[in-house]
């Protein structure tokens, strides 16, 4: 039996519903308003305190104040106060240098260097087609003087900065090789930083990626094509000691390797649903893969390894990675300086964010401390982690190899029709000639041929 609702009851229900909705909205709005007012009051209190300190110091401080230094340190103090371990303040000069790093290009002579035990600048690597390479500088050389600056342990940082400059300018170096000093005058220019190196190890293609910047995807694509053209049957990627870089660059590389699907998503402040940032198309590289990681594989290097794992494209070998799954943005300020701070947590394609956790290897292989010190000089014969990765991809190749069909046995397969089949096989033997026996009159009748029965049975 259907009950009818009177108009008065309907109006009452509608009023009650509206009232509940209004109260809920009012409570939420009040909380939001109170929070906003509280934040405004907090900021007013903070600004008032800064003004009080500033007034007091300017009235009584004895020494003159450098306004530029004061302003920069105020900003640095603010950045430090938000307690973001990855936040930093960049001067205009530092910002310009950071942009060059992201682009994968720099203006200098084209070397990787470190401090020698004597405090000199030791050349560890010379980039191909760089001013240093054209001047025939080599790894192991020591730079003991730059223009009029003698290099010492105390001024090492400033000395390395002196190698940089504007394109087209020159720098004079005094270089020591085998205890013999020689002077070189080198012209600075833009140099593309090589971030990908590759070679064949047996039938495995080995690619080491030292960082991810705007130049890395092109370098990676070129190296990968050379390995595939050279007959690589598997791939080993090495992102050990890789601090990361830009998400766009690692996304372009993963797009080459992965099938169609998401590459990375980000969870921003106040959002409950991750936002997909990059996706891969249907083209992929279908070869057995392994990726090498360690405790200094961070950020985009971790995303690279975890994305390959999520799509079951590669096995990870080494040690648990650093655990940086947060995304920072660089915001340029009006005076040319910039702020860097965390804006989101990013997520691999199919697994949780790894902030503070890291990427776990499928095969944990420790690197002895004595070998860690010689990391740059290790190869497939002395590097235990690389050895294991090569073993892993070799096993994957073996697992994928097609099983060869056994050659047919020329011996007829036995039948399981019990006694009748056994009797048939016996009949195949040469029978004793029956002509020697005295045949009965019935023997003149032609017997039914038994061979046809075997053929039919077969």
Secondary structure, 3 states (H helix, E strand, C coil): CCCCCCHHHHHHHHHHHHHHHHHHHHHHHHHHHHHHHHHHHHHHHHHHHHHHHHHHHHHHCCCCCCHHHHHHHHHHHHHHHCCCCCCEEECHHHHHHHHHHHHCEEEECCEEEEECCCCCEEEEEECCCCHHHHCCCCCCCEEEEECCEECCCCCHHHHHHCCCCCCCCEEEEEEEECCEEEEEEEECEEEECCCEEEEEECCEEEEEECCECCCHHHHHHHHHHHHHHCCCCEEEEECCCCCCECHHHHHHHHHHHCCCEEEEEEEECCCCCCEEEEEECCCCCCCEEEEEECCCCCCHHHHHHHHHHHCCCEEEEECCCCCCCEEEEEEECCCCCEEEEEEEEEEECCCCCCCCCCCCCCEECCCCHHHHCCHHHCCCCCCHHHHHHHHHHHHHHHHHCCCCCCCCCCCCCCCCCCHHHHHHHHHCCCCCCHHHCCCCHHHHCCCCCCHHHHHHHC
